[in-house]
Amino acid sequence: MNPMLNIAIRAARKAGNVIAKGYERRDDIQMTLKNTNDYVTNVDKASEQAIIEVIKKSYPEHTIITEESGALEGKDSDVQWVIDPLDGTTNFVKGLPHFSVSIAIRVKGRTEVGVVYDPIRNELFTAVRGEGAKVNDTRLRVDNKRELTGTVIATGFPFKQTRLMPIQFAVMNSLITQAADFRRTGSAALDLCYVAAGRVDAYFEMDIKAWDVAAGDLIVREAGGLVCDLHAGHHYLTAGHIVAAPPRVMKEMLNKIQPCLGDVFKK
């Protein structure tokens, strides 16, 4: 096994244990408002600390970029661990059992390892660049649908940027002329993994952060899917918007999405 993948799995499982215990003792959850509609809990922070401890024990010189602590610069800035310790905090707080730990390892600007762990279902999604993607021990392949018609599309609402909501609904209104249905589950990392697993056919989201999607991005691509930004470019980790789909569906999706964007999302 890739040594960094091994450590990422160890870190994700340790964080997952922290989250699962917190989920069972929900009376002990302490919640703080970071920004409008954006919350952090003591469990997010404990999960993040568990991940950092595992990484630093094996790779003390690597840089770690986390949702809650920002960038923890190491001597080796070429290797970056991009972490979301609890993707789906709102679900967690509400008692909805759908959330995950997301860990991506980027080397010189390219994602080499992706791990997403769902502690409630005990599903571990992993990918190594060039080696394919798995859930637990099962190989993943996107459901290679040939057209947009009949697809089920996952999405997330830009609830932190309410000015984007009209665009969100315009895009959905355009897509539903061919798509069969939408899913809005509350965890971007798992949405991407579900595309890789064929549980949903495609996914798009606006106002997204790199730590939400960096691991799932690799998992989709290693499962045979395509990932791009809303302009069909490769800047989704920095642009804040993303589309993931089987190759034959991607072009049709972008043709539906792009006329709805107006001047808000500039290339």
Order of alpha helices (4+ residues) and beta strands (2+ residues): alpha-beta-beta-alpha-beta-beta-beta-alpha-beta-beta-beta-beta-beta-beta-alpha-beta-alpha-beta-alpha-beta-alpha-beta-alpha
